[in-house]
Amino acid sequence: MDLNYFSGSTNDLSFNTDGSAINPGAFQQHFRRDSNLMGQLFQNDPELAQVILGNDLNKLQEILRLRHRQRDQLRRQKEEEM
């Protein structure tokens, strides 16, 4: 699941430059309220899904930053292969 999809929805669902959520509580609640999104997330990123269902916003931010770094690394690798 590409989390960048949500970055343009509202300011509350946008991301900081490091990949963390600008408003992690709103980001968490957005996912929690949408069972379809949560289902997709459990299939594609169960670790992130578990963190969203938990109560540790710091852990959520850590995972979002990690996913951001992973996406950047994959993008750089693809660019180098061209």
C-alpha positions as a printed Julia matrix, in Angstrom:
82×3 Matrix{Float64}:
   0.0    0.0     0.0
   1.41   3.36   -1.0
   0.96   5.69    1.94
   1.71   8.66   -0.31
  -1.84   8.21   -1.61
  -3.15   9.75    1.6
  -0.77  12.69    1.72
  -2.96  14.93   -0.42
  -6.3   14.17    1.23
  -6.15  16.78    3.99
  -3.45  18.49    5.98
  -4.16  16.1     8.86
  -3.23  13.15    6.65
  -0.13  14.75    5.17
   3.43  13.71    5.87
   6.5   15.53    7.12
   9.62  15.39    4.97
  10.96  12.53    7.11
   7.87  10.42    6.35
   6.2   10.84    9.73
   2.57  11.96    9.87
   1.93  15.66   10.46
  -0.98  14.68   12.69
  -0.39  11.06   13.77
  -3.62  10.88   15.78
  -5.75  11.92   12.8
  -3.78   9.56   10.55
  -4.4    6.69   12.98
  -8.11   7.47   13.33
  -8.54   7.72    9.55
  -7.35   4.13    9.16
  -9.22   2.84   12.2
 -12.53   4.18   10.86
 -12.14   2.49    7.46
 -12.36  -1.3     7.64
 -11.45  -1.64    3.95
  -8.24   0.33    4.44
  -7.38  -1.68    7.54
  -7.98  -4.92    5.63
  -5.65  -3.8     2.85
  -3.09  -2.69    5.38
  -3.19  -6.03    7.23
  -2.54  -7.79    3.91
   0.23  -5.48    2.73
   1.87  -4.27    5.94
   0.68  -6.16    9.02
   3.26  -4.47   11.25
   1.94  -1.02   10.4
  -1.65  -2.23   10.81
  -0.89  -3.5    14.31
   0.74  -0.2    15.26
  -2.26   1.74   13.97
  -4.54  -0.37   16.16
  -2.27   0.2    19.15
  -1.91   3.3    21.3
   1.75   4.19   20.74
   1.88   7.19   18.4
   5.68   7.34   18.73
   5.92   3.79   17.37
   3.54   4.76   14.54
   5.81   7.66   13.65
   8.88   5.39   13.75
   7.26   2.89   11.37
   6.14   5.66    9.0
   9.69   7.07    8.93
  11.1    3.6     8.3
   8.69   2.95    5.42
   9.62   6.34    3.96
  13.33   5.46    4.06
  12.62   2.07    2.49
  10.66   3.68   -0.37
  13.47   6.19   -0.94
  16.03   3.41   -1.02
  13.98   1.39   -3.54
  13.52   4.48   -5.7
  17.27   5.16   -5.7
  18.02   1.54   -6.6
  15.59   1.7    -9.52
  17.15   4.95  -10.72
  20.62   3.41  -10.57
  19.47   0.45  -12.66
  18.37   2.73  -15.49
